Amino acid sequence: MSKKILANDGIDAQGKALLEKAGFTVITEKVAQENLIQAINEHKYIGLTVRSATKVRKDVIDACP
């Protein structure tokens, strides 16, 4: 199973390269705030990186195992 991380607000090329070297697949597709829960669960992302645009609220954390 692929270890996928959603970099929702983009990611520096060096950071992406480090994650990929560690065996992760980094997805840089932008997902709207209201669709985050569905996208994380549907695509089985094991991690989420954000900067300041995306807010990871309690409802997102609670709904994504």
ZINOR-V868591 format. One record per helix or strand of 2 or more residues. SS is the DSSP state (2 for helix, 1 for strand). FROM is the first residue (numbers start at 1). TO is the last residue. If there is no record, write none. Layout:
ss: <SS SS>
from: <FROM FROM>
to: <TO TO>
This chain:
ss: <1 2 1 2 1 2>
from: <3 13 24 33 47 58>
to: <7 21 27 43 49 63>
